[in-house]
Structures are given as C-alpha cells and as structure tokens.
Amino acid sequence: MSRKKLVSTVLAIVMTVFFTGVCFAGTLSEIVKRGELRVAVQSGAAPYAFFDKTGKHTGSMVEFAEEMAKRMGVKLKILDFDWDGLIPALLSGKADILAADMTPTLKRALKITFADPWTYVQPCIFTKTGASYKVLKDVNKPSVTVGVLLGSTGETIAKKYLPKAKIKSYKGGGRMIVQALIAGHVDAGVNDDLAVLTVLPDFPPNSIRLLDKRLGKGKDPLAFAVRQESVNLWQWINLYFKTARADGTYDANIKYWLESTEWKKDH
C-alpha cells in the first residue's frame, strides 16, 4: 500500500469514528441543549403510566421519567400514544425515550435499543370467576375467544400457547381486556399479572380470577428503550437505574407503585 493510500485510509477511519461518536452522543447532548426530555408513554396502563383524577400524567414509569429529567437538569415532556404508536414515535424523533410496559424481544430490538430491564412481570390467563375453565387446555379451543392487547407480548404468547383459540386484539391498556371480559365480548384474556391485578379493584369484587399464572417460560422483563443511535442516552439510563437502586429512589418507587395499591388513594 502506498503512503498516500495509507494516509487516506487512516483519515477515513478517523473520520468514521469521529462522526459515529458525534451521532452516538447526539441524543443526550440534544436533550440537554433543548432543555427538555421527551418521553413516549401509553397512558392507559396503570400503575405504569396513566392519568390521575386531576388529568395529570402519573405512574411508576412517569415518576422514573420525572427523576431522569430532574437529574439531567431539564424539563420533562410526556407524550401519550396508543401501543402501536410508541415505537414509531421513538423512531421518528418525536420522543427521546420509550417508557412503556414493553418487553424486549429480538424482533423489537431490530428497530430500537432496550436499556437493562427495570422490573419483571408474569404472563397469565384470566377469566370470569364463574367460568368453567380450569387449565390451559380448557381455553385452547376454537370455541373460546381470548382478548389481548394489539402488538403486546401477551398477544404473541396467546398465539403461541393458545393456537386453537380465537384471538381478539384490542388497542389501549390492559383495562380494556378486563372490560371486554366483563361485557362478555371475550371468554378469557392474556396479559401480565400486575396489569390485571392492578385494575381488578375497579370492577365488581371477585368477578375475575387468574387461571394460569405460569403462562410461558418464566417472567418477562420490562425495559425503557431508545433509538439505536442513542448509545450515550442508553448508557445514561442504565447508570440512572443503578444510581436509583443505590440511593433508595428505585425501591421507593417499586414499593409504592408495584407492591401496593396505596397509590389508588392518592391518584
């Protein structure tokens, strides 16, 4: 290789690394520069993200987002989307972070980058208390209609473990599946156990029961997500959760929002 060609090659490599680094740092730097962190949520998913009695965004993930913005020294802007609009909102640049009860999957990771899981949930099947279904095979029949959330992990799991049943997808939060079940539009539902248990107090007592809590293989992780080029923001989110766990912020959030129903009295 000639000296001139070697110099050109080295310069090309240096420039590639430089511009790649600028791109990676872009999102985090832009957030600080604009003075605003934009976070996409789905507000029909208590206790993760929802509107309280005064119409204000609140919930476990909203509280984490508020803390992130505070520690960045910027304002927080919550953007509300339907489930199927969350990833497009992130990819389009409308949002910097996707904060929803979303499970990292290989398919989703082809488009976006997930931070480390911040909590874990257990997929389950639920039915009306008086229904005759006892085990998984009772639900896996052509005569049974199962409600799921469109584009959710629950939808994927239902199609895998209940291939004979009719799958009916709904747009919105987990409350919609329970409402559909109570109204008789579906015979059963599939969602994560926390999402189901959280909304049950809003319906007639003992009207819903969990049929098979151990659906699928173990628990599913939930994680925040960023665009694939936002490497520094991804690293910052992981560092935030490590810091929050160390200073007690994380435990306080989980205890209040996910391990109790005290928040219902306040919101």
N, C-alpha and C positions, 0 to 999 in steps of 0.2 A: 504494500500500500504506500503511495506517495505521501510526502509530508503534507502537501496541500489537501489531499483527500482525507488524511488522518485528522487534520485540524478541523475540516468541515464536519466530519463525523462526530468529533468530540463536542463541537459547538452545537450540533443538532441535538445531541443527548442532553447537554446542559440546558438548552432552551426548553426541551420537552419536560425535563424535571422541574424547571422554574415555573412554566405555565401550568403544569399539573398541580404544583404546590399552591399556586395562586387560586386555581379553581377549587381545590380542596378547602382552602381557608375561606373562600368567598362567602358562604352562607353565614358562618358565625360572625365574620367581620361586618357583613351587610346588616345583620341584626343589630349589632352594637351601633353601627353608623346611623341607621334609621331610627334607633331608639325604641324599637318595638319588636316583640316576639309574636309571631302569628302561628297559632295552634289550631289545627282542624280537629273537631270532635263530633260525635253523634250524640245529641242531647236527649235521646230517648232511652238512655242506658244507665239508669240508677243502679248502684251507687257510684258508677264510674264518672258519668257526666250527664247532667240533667238541669232543668230549670227549677228553681225553688219556688216557694209560694209568692215571692215578690217578682218573679220573672227573671231572676239573676242566674247566670251560669254557676253551677257548683258541682261538687262531687270529688271523689278521690283523685282522679287524673287532673281535674281542673285545679285542685289545690296544689298538686305537684307542679303544674304548669305555672301557677302563680309564684311558687317558690323559685322556680327556674328563672323567671323574668326578674324577680327581685334580686337574685344573686348575680344576674347578668347586668343589673343596673338599668333595665329598660322596662317599658310598659308592656302589658300583655293584651293581645287582641285574640279573642276566642271566635273562631269561625265555625258555624254549625252546618253539617252536611248529612244527607242520608248515607247509609252504609256504603252503597255503591258509588258514592261521590267522593269518598275520603281519599282514596289513592289518586284519582285524577286531580284533586285539589292540591295534593302534595307535588305531584309531577309537574303540574302547570306553573308552580311557583306561587300560587295563592297562599299557601301555608308553608311554614318552615319545618314544622313538626306535625306528625300524625299521632294523636293521642286518643286511642280508642281501645276497647276490649278486643283487640285483634291478636290472633295467634300467628307467630312467624311460621311461614311454610316455605318450602323450596320454590313453589310457583310464585308466591308473592315476592320472594327475595330476588327474583329475576328482574323486578322493576324497582324495588325500594330496598333500603338497608335498615334492618332492625337493630335497635340497641339491645343490651342484655335484658332478659326477662325481669320484670319488676314484681310479678306475682304469678301464681299458678291457679288454675281452676279445673274442675272435674266435669266433663260432659255427662249429661244424664237424659233419661227419658222421663217425661211426666204426663200424667193423665188425670182425669176426674177421679176423685176418691172412690166413687161407686162403680167405676169401670171394672170389667171382668178381667182385664189384662194383668197377668202376674209376672211373666218373664218375657225376655226379649222376643222369643219366637211367637208369642201371642200377638205382638204388634207387627211383626214381619209377615203381613198377609195382604193380598190385593184389596181386601175389603176395608182396610184401615188407612185413614188419611192422617199423615203426620205433618205438623206445622214446623217450619224452620225460618230463620232469617236469611234473606237473599244474600248470597255471597259470603256467608259466615262459615266458620269451621263446622258448626253444627249441621249446616246443610250438607257439607262434604261427608261428615260422619254418618248422617242419616242415610245418605245414598249408598254408603259402603256397607253398613250393618243392617239396613232395612231395605234391601233391594226389591223386595216383593211389594212393599207398601207404596201408597200413593204419596208423593212428597209435594207439599204445597208451600211455596215460598212467599214470605211477607217482607215488605220494605219497612224499616223502622227499628225500634228497640224491642227487647225481649217481652215487654208488657203486651205487645200486640199478639204474640203467640198465645199467652195465657187468656187474653180476651177472646181470641178465636176459639179456644178450647171451651171456655165457659159458655160461649154462644152456640156451641155445637157445630162450628164450621170445620173443625178437625177433631180427630179422636185422641190424638196424643201430640206431644211436642218434644223437640230436642233443642237443648241449649245448655250453657254451663250452669252448674248447680247454684252458684252465687247469684246469677242473674234471675233465676227462678225464685229462690228463697227470699230474695230482697223484695220482690213485688207481691208475694203472697199475702202479706198483711193488708193489702189494699183490696182484696177480694173476700168473698164470704168465707168465714172460718172453716177449715178442714175441707175445702172444696177441691183442692189439688193435692196429689201425692206424687213423690218421686218413685218411679217404677224400678229403674235400674241405674243406680248412681255410677256404677263402674262400667260405663259405656266407653268403648275404645281402649287404647292401651295407655293406662296411667293418666296423669294430669297434663293439661295443656298450658303452656306458658303464654303470658300476655306481655307485649312489649311496645314501646314507643318506636316510631320509625321516622327516617329522614330520606331525602333523595340520595342516590348512590354517590354523587359527587361531594356530598356534605360530610366529608370524613371528620373534620375537626369538630363539627357540631355533634356528630355521633360519639366521638371520644368525650366531648364535654358532658353529654347526657349520662354516659356510663360513670364518669367521675362524679357527677352530681348525685347519683343514687348511692355511690359508695360513701360520699360525704354525708348524705342524709341518713344513711344507716348508722354511721358513726356518731352523729350528733343527736340522734333521737327523733329527728323530724319524720323519718320513714315509719318507725314504729308507732308514732302518734297518729299518723295518717291511717295506717292499716287498722289499728285498734278501733279508731272512731268510725271509719267508713266500711270496712270489710268484716270486722269481727263483732260488730254490734249493730243495733238498729237505733241507737241514740240520735243519730243524725236526722231521723224522721221527725223528731220533736222540734228540731231547730229549723228544718227546711221544708 
